[in-house]
Amino acid sequence: MTTHTPSPRLEKLAYLLAFGASAAVFVSGAVSNILIALALAALLLSGARLRFPPIGLPLGLFVLGTVLSLAVSADPWGGRVQIRKFYLFLILLLVSSTFRSLGQVRRLFLAMGALAALSALRALFQFNSMLKLCGGSYGCMVGERISGFMSHWMTFGGQMTVALLLLGSYVFFAGPPKRKLWVWILAAGLIAAAIFAGGTRSVWLATAISGAYLLWSWRRLSVLVLPVVVAVAFLAAPRFLQQRLTSAWKPQGELDSNEHRRVSWRTGLRMIQAHPLLGLGPEQVKAQFRRWVPDDVKQLPEGWYGHLHNIYLHYAAERGIPTLLALLWMLGRMLSDFFRALGRLPSGPDDARFILHAAIATILAILVQGLFEHNLGDSEVLSLFLSVTSCAYVAVRSLENKQHVEHATQP
């Protein structure tokens, strides 16, 4: 009986393609998807050992809940797009199976930061053009915001937040050598400027909270710098951005989405109350939205009603409360695994520390922004999230292997 010998060349090719698929999401989701398929083919042909993060049970239950919800929905065919989106979860398999070292993860995160900085630079030029075109008009600036290489400002904002966290964690926690650190600080500055210029309030809040986590973990007193930076940025900002910040409690009619979101959330709660176990079915929130609008809402505020602008309400309304709980279990398991791994690290700069802190901050950002937007429903944001968290599991595995070797060599 013969055994198949793994092919180092195909393994290397699978790694490079998985690297490209993870980084390309900052430029093109379509290119990233093609690279995922090529990486999977190379991985399977290589004969290399397949690895998957230890989140199979909650992820499997989330998939099962989605499939059951689709089966009983009013339009199963119309919801098939959500089944196709599970293709992106192959990133978990690809990164876990092809990335072998912390150095590979480090290079990926820095490549992501570089591409994000280019997208941010393009977005800042867009912002300058919009200021000239709109003449500072609030309605004009809100209606069409900067998006870098992406097609929508929400996608762009979600990506920029994650990229800033990756670079921030690198600067604070990565082990030596950190050559040309000023380059990455400059890149982080460009990304931060683009986040602010984007004028997306949920992105601002998610960036502030997850960024505060990194500052607190680095030097606890450094978190006091954050409100100072916010205050200076607010005072120096164009009037549009000042108005955008104050619109959180002082909206300018339907130009801001405050009332639109309240109506969306109330509608979602009615959907959940009527269908708590399996929801309305994938894509049915959009199809049936008007049917579930509260009776006291006589006219829908201006806005997009294709989802509920809240991942917790949306997944519960679309796929049922048990499926939402499976998703939260998966995210909670990730946080628990990463915090436990951090607790086993010795003090001092270390690439594992940098990667784990970056992943924790990313999850926090996703959870916070998810209060106001269906960010995990965005393919580019979902792909980036999966890449970062699967890289953190590479760090966990590296730490476990190191400790295993140390125990084995002890007399």
N, C-alpha and C positions, 0 to 999 in steps of 0.2 A: 504493500500500500504506500503510495507516494503522498507527500505533503507539499502543499503549495508554498514556495518560498517568497516572502514579501519582496517586492521590487523597490529598492531605494529610490530609483529615478522617478517612479510613479508616485511614491510617497512624497518626495520633494515637490513634484508638480502639483499634487493635491494640496499641499501646504501653501504654495504660492498662489494657487487659484482661490483657496479659502481666504488668504490674506487679502487678495484683490477684491473678492466679493464683499468682505467686511469694510474695506476702506472706500470702495467705489460708491457706496450708498450716499456719500456726501456730494457726489457729482451726478449720478444717474441710478435710479432704482432699477431700470430695465437692464443696464449693464451688470449691476450687482446680481440680479436674478439669473442672468445667463452664466455668470461665473459660478454661482452656486451649483447649477446643473453640471457644469464641466468639472468642478471640484469633486462632486459626488461620484461622477463616473471614474475619475482618476483614483479616488480613494478606494472604491470597490474593486477596481482592476488591480490595484497595488497589492492586495492581499494583506494590508496592514490591519492591526487589531482595531476594532471599532469601539469607541468609548462614548459615553453619554453622561451628562451631569446627573447627580442623584436626585433628580426632580421628576422622575418618570411617573410616579403614582399620581401626584396632583396634576401634572400636565396631561396624563392619560384621562383622568376624570374630567378635566376641562374639555378635552377633545370629545369624549363620550357625551358629555352634556350638550355640547354643540350639535353633535350628530342627532341625538334624540330630539332636541328642540327643532331641528330642521325637518325631521321625519313627521312631526305632528303639526308643523306650521301650515298656514293657509296657502303658501306658495313655496314648496321645497325647491323647485327649479330656480326660482328667483333668488334664493339664499345660497346658491352653490358657490358664490364668490368667497364666502367666508370659509368654506371648506378648502378652496384653493389656497387661501392665505396661510394654511398650515404648512405649506411648502417652505415658508420662511423659517420655520422651526428647525429645518435641516442645518441651519447655521450652528445650532447647539452641538449636533453630531460632528460637523466638519471641523469646527475649532477644537473641540475636545479631542478629536482623533488625530489631528495633524499638527497641532502646536505642542512642542515638546519642552520648551524652555521659557523662563521668564524673559529672556532677552528677545525672543520672538514676539511676545506680547508687548514688551516695551516698544519695539520698532513699529508694531501695528498702531499702538496708541499715539505715537508721535506722528506717524503718517496721517492718521485721522486728524490730528491737530493741525498739521500743515494744510491739508485739503480744506478743513473748516476755515482756516485763516484766509485762504484764497476766496472761498465763498463769502466770507465776511467782508473782505475788501471789495468784492463786486457789489455786495449789498450796500456798502457805504457810498459807493458811487451812485447807486440807484437812489439812495436817500437824498443825496445832494441834488440830483436831477428832479426829484419829486418836490423838493422845497422850492426850486425855481419854477416848476410847472404849476404848482398849487398856490404859490404865493403865501404859504403858511396857513392856508384854509384848513380848518380842522376836519370838516366833512370830506374834503378831497384826500387828505392824508390818511384818514381812518379807512376809507373805502378801498384803497389799494396800497398795501404796505410792502416793504422790501422783502425779498425772498431769496437772494443769492442765486445759487444754481438750482434751487427747487422751484416748484410751480406754485406753492402756497406759503404764506408767511408763518402759519402754524407749524408746518413741517420744518421750515427753516429755523424757527425759534427753538423747537425741540432739539434739533440737531446741534445748534450752537450751544445750548445749555450743557449737553453731554460733553461736547468737545472742550468747553471751558473747564469743566470738572476734571476731565482727563489731564489737561495741561496743569491745572492747579495742583492736583494730587502729585503729578510728576515733580513739580518745582518744590513742593513741601516735603515729600516722603521718599522719592526714588534714591536708590543707592548710587554711589559713584561708579563710573565717571559720568558727570553731567556736563558735557562739552557744549560751549556756545549757549549757555543758559539764557543769555539775553535774547536770543532768537525766539525761544519759546515763551519768554515773558512778553515780548513784542507781539507774538501771535495771539497770546491770551488777551492782550490789550485790544487788539483788533476785534476779536470775537466778542469781548465784553461790550465794546462800543457798538457793534452791530446788534447785540441783544437789546441794548438800550434804545437804539434808533428804531428797532422793530416796532416799538410801541405796543407790544402784546403783554397785557398785564399778568396773565397766568404764567407766562414765561419769566417775567420779572420776579414774581413771587417764588416760583420753583427754584430759580437760580439763586435768589437770596437765601432761602432756607437750606438748600443743599450746600451752597458755598459757605454758609455759617457753620455747617457741620465740619467741613474741611478745616476751616480756620480754628475752630474749637479743638479739633483733634491734633492740630499742629502746635499752636500756642494759644492757650485759652483766652488770654487777654487780647489777642489779636482780633477776636470777633468784635471788639469795640470799634475797630476801624470801619466796619461795614456801614453803620448808620452815618458816619462822617462822609464816606464815599458817596452814599446815596444822596445826602443833603447837598454836597458840592455839585454832583451831576445834575440834580434837579434845578439848582440855581443857575447853572451854566447852560442848561438845555434850551433848545428852541421852544417857543410857546406851545407848539403842538404836543410835545412830550410832557410839558408841565400839565397841560390840560388832560392829557391821557392818564396821568397818575391820579389827579384829583377826581377824575370821572369814576373812580372806584366807589366813592361815596357821594359824588355830585355829577351824575350822568347828564349828558347833553341830549336829552330826548332819545330817540331811536338810533341816533348816531352811535351810541354805545350799546353794548349787548346786555346790560344789566337786566332789564325787564324780559328780554328775549330768553335769557337763561332761566329766569324764575319760571316762566311759562313752560319751558322745556322740562325743567325738573319736576314741576307739579304734574305735568302730563305723564312723565315717566313713573311717578309714584302710583298713579292710577293704573297704569299698565301692570305694574308689579303686583298691586293688590288683586287684580283680576286674574293674573297668570303667574303665581309665585314659583311654581315648580319648574316649568320648562319655558316660560316666557312666550312671547308672540312668535318667535322664530327668527333666524338670521335674516336681516334686511327688512323685517316687518315693522320695525320702529318707524322707519322712513315711510313705508307704504301705508301704514295705518295711523300716522300721527294725528291727523285732524279728527279722527273718530274718538280719540281719547282726551282731547283738549277739555279742560274744566269748563263747566257751563257758564261761569261768570266771565270768561274771556270771550268778549264779543268780536274782537279783531286781533289777529296775531301780530305782534310787533315785528318789525323788519328783521330778518335774520335767516340763517340756514337751519332748516328743520329736518335734515337727513339723519341726525343722531341727537343724543340728549346732552351733549357737552359735559359729560361726567361719566367716567368709565364704570363707576360703581353702579349708578342707576342704569346705565345703558346695558351692561352685560346682564344685570338682573332682569331688566324688562325684555331684553331680546332672547336670552337663553335660560333664564330662571335663576333663583337665588342659589341653589346648590352649585351651579356652574360658576357663578361669581365667587362663591366660597372656595372652590377648587383653585381659581386663579389667585385669590388672596393667600391661600395655603402655599402655592408655589412661590409667590413673592416673599412670604414670611420665611419659608424654608431657605431661600437664597440669603436673606439678611442674617438668619441664624447661623448658617454655615460660614458666612464671611466674617461675622463678628467673632465666632469661635476660633477661626483661623488666626485672626488678628491677635487674639488673646494668647496664642501659643508662640508668637514671634518675640524674639529678643528686642530690647530697645535699640533705637538708632535707625538711620536711613536704611531702606531695604526695598528692592523692587517688588517683593511680595506685598509689603505694606502699601506701597504706592498703588498697586493694581487693586488690592482689596478695598482700600479707602475710595478709590475712583468708582468701583462698582457699587458700593454702599451709597455713595452720594448720588449716583445715577438712579438707583432705585428710589431714593427719597424724592428726587426731582420728578420722576415719573408719577409717583403717588400724589405729590402735591399738585402738579399740573393736571393730573387726572381728575381732580375735583372740579375743574372748569372746562375740560376739553377731552374728547375721545382720542387721546394721543396714542394708545396702543392699537387703535384701529387704523392708524396711519402706517402704511407698509414701510416707509423709509425709517420712521422713528422706531417701529417694532424691530426691524432688522438690526439697527444700531444697538438697541437695548439688549437683544439676544447675543450680539457679538461681544459686548462688554461683559455681560454676566458669565458667558461661557469662558471668556478669558480669565475671569476671577476664579472659576473652578480649575483652570489650569494651574493657577497659583496655589490653590488649596491642595491639589494633587502633588505639586512640587514640594510643598511643605511636608506633606505626609510621607513622601518618599524619602526626604532628607532625614526626618525623624526616625523612620524605619531603619535606615542605614546606620544612624548613630546608635540605636538600641542594639542592632546586630553586632556592632563592633565593640561594644562595651564588654569588658572581661567578666 
